[in-house]
Amino acid sequence: MPPADASADAGIGIDPAASAGADTHPRTGSPGDGEDTLDLRLPAELLALLATTEAGTHGKGSEGDGPVPPAAVRTVGDDLLDSVGDWGPIATAVGVFHLVPVRIERDLPLISGWMNDPAVAAFWELAGPRSVTEQHVRSQLAGDGRSMPCMGVLEGTPMSYWEIYRADLDPLARHCPARPHDTGIHLLIGHAADRGRGLGTALLRAVADLVLDRRPACARVVAEPDIRNTPSVSAFLSAGFRFSAEVDLPAKRAALMVRDRSLRDLL
């Protein structure tokens, strides 16, 4: 699972297994402070997703000879993440940065190589042949649009892997307090030479701001590093996130970190 700061570890963000749709059932996390109580009303988009998924599983195609294909299920809006691919480059404290949606044929060799770095593999658990990483990435690209894998390109050089996703529409929402349009992030810094010099914190802040700028309905950006990873939690705090609660996830006790739109200019 991704840790939180390139100065200490290889990756950053929320448990990728949860974002990929793993159907797990850990103990429910504690709700934290009063501002982060769980909203038990399911978002309309999630209800629509569930309805269309149910139709795809049990319904018939136009010929009555099989399930509705995945493309037919993707009927909930044009883009659940407000077109990540169109967000464009941004100026950051460490240079011009661009989130570029992954293209398997172009990016898989690089991403798979990063996943086989022992420092990354310890948290992402995607080491092995390229097919392991390919399956993980393709499951998002072929999904309903609630998660978008991206390459992080800094000053023209691909140097990190990101997953931007709708935390309120994700299995993570079963275990963490969630609000409509909450947006989650995962990050790993690809090259060892780019770790340990503050890039993780700088990019976390920049991308969290980018999400809030490009997604007007999103009031919070969330992440959940391992609670034992003090450098990870510190990186999020340095990037303007606040500690909200401890939560139990399938493979770790996590710190739920939140970047609030209302506090973005204060932290």
Secondary structure as UniProt FT lines:
FT   TURN            6..8
FT   STRAND          11..13
FT   HELIX           16..19
FT   TURN            20..21
FT   HELIX           34..36
FT   HELIX           44..58
FT   TURN            62..63
FT   HELIX           70..73
FT   TURN            80..81
FT   HELIX           84..86
FT   STRAND          90..92
FT   TURN            93..94
FT   STRAND          95..101
FT   HELIX           104..115
FT   HELIX           118..124
FT   HELIX           130..141
FT   STRAND          147..154
FT   TURN            155..156
FT   STRAND          157..166
FT   HELIX           167..169
FT   HELIX           171..174
FT   TURN            180..181
FT   STRAND          183..189
FT   HELIX           192..194
FT   HELIX           199..214
FT   TURN            216..217
FT   STRAND          220..223
FT   TURN            227..228
FT   HELIX           230..238
FT   TURN            239..240
FT   STRAND          242..249
FT   TURN            250..251
FT   STRAND          252..260
FT   HELIX           261..263
FT   TURN            264..266
//
